Amino acid sequence: MNTILFMFILSSSLSMILTTLNMWLAQSNPDSEKLSPYECGFDPLGSARLPFSIRFFLIAILFLLFDLEIALLLPLPWATQLQFPLNTLALASTILLLLTLGLIYEWTQGGLEWAE
């Protein structure tokens, strides 16, 4: 019991000492860059009504779609243990075929090209 109390007191005091040293010795040199909010590369003082790139939006939607597809298809290896595994694999293949056809269509229409 004494060793547990000793370890608790030791770890608590060490934590307080390190926290105090960090606050005391930390360098704080605020400048305009550190004090300004981070806005992902956008000028925080500029207009908020800038035109938004539709191509960027389409690429982001495609990324989310294929990310969701991967999450839905991850449990497929366990489909062989189901009662009707061929039905599940046929549905998964249909989903993959539809997504592949959609990607090919998007590619042929030029939706994946960034510059015009």
C-alpha positions as CSV (number, residue, x, y, z in Angstrom):
1,M,0.0,0.0,0.0
2,N,2.9,2.3,0.8
3,T,4.5,1.8,-2.6
4,I,1.3,2.7,-4.4
5,L,0.9,5.9,-2.4
6,F,4.6,6.7,-3.0
7,M,4.2,6.1,-6.7
8,F,1.1,8.3,-6.9
9,I,2.7,11.1,-5.0
10,L,5.9,10.9,-7.1
11,S,4.0,10.9,-10.4
12,S,1.7,13.7,-9.4
13,S,4.5,15.9,-8.2
14,L,6.6,15.1,-11.3
15,S,3.6,16.1,-13.5
16,M,3.1,19.4,-11.6
17,I,6.8,20.2,-11.8
18,L,7.0,19.5,-15.6
19,T,3.8,21.5,-16.3
20,T,5.2,24.4,-14.2
21,L,8.5,24.3,-16.0
22,N,6.8,24.2,-19.4
23,M,4.7,27.3,-18.6
24,W,7.6,29.1,-17.2
25,L,10.2,28.3,-19.8
26,A,8.0,28.3,-22.9
27,Q,8.8,31.0,-25.5
28,S,5.8,33.0,-26.5
29,N,6.5,35.5,-29.3
30,P,3.1,36.3,-30.8
31,D,3.3,38.0,-34.2
32,S,0.6,38.7,-36.9
33,E,1.0,35.3,-38.5
34,K,0.6,33.4,-35.3
35,L,-2.4,35.5,-34.2
36,S,-4.3,35.2,-37.5
37,P,-6.8,32.4,-37.9
38,Y,-5.8,29.6,-40.2
39,E,-8.1,29.4,-43.2
40,C,-6.7,26.6,-45.4
41,G,-4.7,29.0,-47.6
42,F,-7.5,31.5,-48.1
43,D,-7.0,35.1,-47.1
44,P,-8.9,35.5,-43.8
45,L,-9.4,39.2,-44.4
46,G,-10.6,38.9,-48.0
47,S,-14.1,38.5,-49.3
48,A,-16.0,35.4,-48.4
49,R,-18.0,35.5,-51.6
50,L,-15.3,34.1,-53.9
51,P,-16.4,31.8,-56.7
52,F,-16.1,28.1,-55.8
53,S,-14.7,25.6,-58.3
54,I,-17.3,23.1,-59.4
55,R,-14.5,20.7,-60.6
56,F,-13.1,20.6,-57.1
57,F,-16.5,19.8,-55.8
58,L,-17.0,17.0,-58.3
59,I,-13.6,15.5,-57.5
60,A,-14.5,15.6,-53.7
61,I,-17.8,13.9,-54.3
62,L,-16.1,11.2,-56.4
63,F,-13.6,10.7,-53.6
64,L,-16.3,10.3,-51.0
65,L,-18.2,7.9,-53.2
66,F,-15.3,5.6,-53.7
67,D,-14.3,5.9,-50.1
68,L,-17.8,4.8,-49.1
69,E,-17.6,2.0,-51.7
70,I,-14.5,0.6,-50.0
71,A,-16.1,0.8,-46.6
72,L,-19.1,-1.2,-47.9
73,L,-17.1,-3.8,-49.7
74,L,-14.6,-4.5,-46.8
75,P,-16.8,-7.3,-45.3
76,L,-17.1,-9.2,-48.6
77,P,-14.6,-11.9,-47.6
78,W,-17.0,-13.0,-44.9
79,A,-19.8,-13.3,-47.5
80,T,-18.7,-16.9,-48.2
81,Q,-19.9,-17.9,-44.7
82,L,-23.5,-16.6,-45.4
83,Q,-26.4,-18.9,-46.4
84,F,-26.5,-17.6,-50.0
85,P,-23.0,-16.3,-50.8
86,L,-23.5,-16.1,-54.5
87,N,-26.3,-13.6,-54.1
88,T,-24.2,-11.3,-52.0
89,L,-21.2,-11.6,-54.4
90,A,-23.5,-10.9,-57.4
91,L,-24.9,-7.8,-55.7
92,A,-21.4,-6.6,-54.8
93,S,-20.3,-7.2,-58.4
94,T,-23.3,-5.2,-59.6
95,I,-22.3,-2.3,-57.4
96,L,-18.7,-2.4,-58.6
97,L,-19.9,-2.6,-62.2
98,L,-22.2,0.5,-61.8
99,L,-19.5,2.5,-60.1
100,T,-16.9,1.5,-62.8
101,L,-19.3,2.5,-65.5
102,G,-20.0,5.8,-63.8
103,L,-16.3,6.5,-63.4
104,I,-15.7,5.7,-67.1
105,Y,-18.5,8.0,-68.1
106,E,-17.1,10.8,-65.9
107,W,-13.7,10.2,-67.4
108,T,-14.9,10.4,-71.0
109,Q,-16.9,13.6,-70.3
110,G,-13.7,15.2,-69.0
111,G,-14.9,15.6,-65.4
112,L,-11.6,14.4,-64.0
113,E,-9.4,16.9,-65.8
114,W,-8.5,19.7,-63.5
115,A,-7.5,22.4,-66.1
116,E,-9.5,23.4,-69.1
